[in-house]
């Protein structure tokens, strides 16, 4: 994870970033040391403050993803999404999405993907 590096590049102490994103110094330290994953709204705030995207924060080895064409052709587009995360992250991610009220990671992903797509559609309407 490059969070510490990006924070330092912006000239921010952990306490300063923590205050800006609502985590405090301890929360930023725990993120930087892989003790927990940020929930999406916190990740959004971190990215905004640091002027980066989540893919700028994570090392390539920490998260890979791919979209593949559907194996069975239907009237609906279907994508198989795969992300490779370290084991401790998988445990934390499952726990975090359940605490947010989702049945599992797949349900969380579908909701977040829908928000992203609807946001893009909304942005396109305003251009």
N, C-alpha and C positions, 0 to 999 in steps of 0.2 A: 504494500500500500504506500502510495506517495503522499498521503495526507500531510504528514509532518513537513516534508520537503516543500509542498505547495504553500503551506501555512507560513513557513519561514521565508519563502520567496516573496510573499506579500508583506513581510515584515511584522507579522502578528505573533504574539505570544499565545500559548494555549488558552490562557485565561481570557484574552481579548476575543479570540475566535469563539470560545465557549459562550461568552456573554452575548455575542451577536447572534448566535444560532440557538440559544436557549438550553445549552448543556452544562455550562460551567467548565472550569479548567479540568476537573476530574473526568468529566464526560469525554472531552477531547482526548485526554491521555488514554482513556480506556479504548476509544476508537483506534487511535494510532498504534496501540499495542494489542490489537485484535481481541479485546475482551468482549466486545459486542458490536453489532451492526446498527447503523442508523436506520430509523424508520423513514419512509419516503419523504415526509415533510421536512425532517431534519436534514436529509441528504440534499433536498432542494435548497434549503437555506445555506448549507455549507457551500454548495456549488455557486450560489449567487454571490456570497461574500468573497469567495476565492476567484470568482470569474472563470470557472472551469466546468466541465461536464463530469458525470460519474466515471466515464471511461478514462478521464485524465487522472483520476484518483487511484484507480486500481491498476496493479501490475498485470500484464497480459497473462501470466501464469495463474493469477488469482481468479480470473473470470474469463471464460471463453464462451462464445455463443454462436449459434448457427441457425439458419432457417432453411428448411428443406421443403421441396414441393410435396404435395400430398401423394400418398401411395395409392389411395383409392379416390378416383375423381368423382366429385359430387357437385351439386349446384353451388355449394358454399366453398370459399377458399379456406383451406386448412393448412396450418403451419405447425410443424413440430419444432418446439423450442428446447434447446438444451444448454444448460449452463454448468460449467465445472467449477466447483468451489472447494476450498480446503474443507476437510471433514468438520472442523470446529465451526466453520461458517455455516455449513448446512444445518447443523444442530441449532445454532443461533437463529438462522433464518426461519426454520420451522417454528421455533418458539415465538419469534417476533410476530409472524403473520397470524398465529393463533391468538396471541394477546391482542392483536388488532381486530379480532373477530372473524377472521377468515377460516374456512375449513382446512385449508392447506395452501401450499405455495402456488399450485396451479390456479386456485381461485383468486388469490392475490394478484398473480400475474395478469389474469384476464381482466380484472377490474382496472389495473394500472395501464394495461395496453389500450383498453377502451377509452380511458381518460386522455391518453396521448393522442389517439386517433381522432377523437371528438375535438380535442384542442386544435389539432392541425386543420380539421375541417372548418372549425370556427374561424381560425386565422385566415384561411383561404377565402372565406366569405367576406372578410373585411378588407381584402386587398383589391 
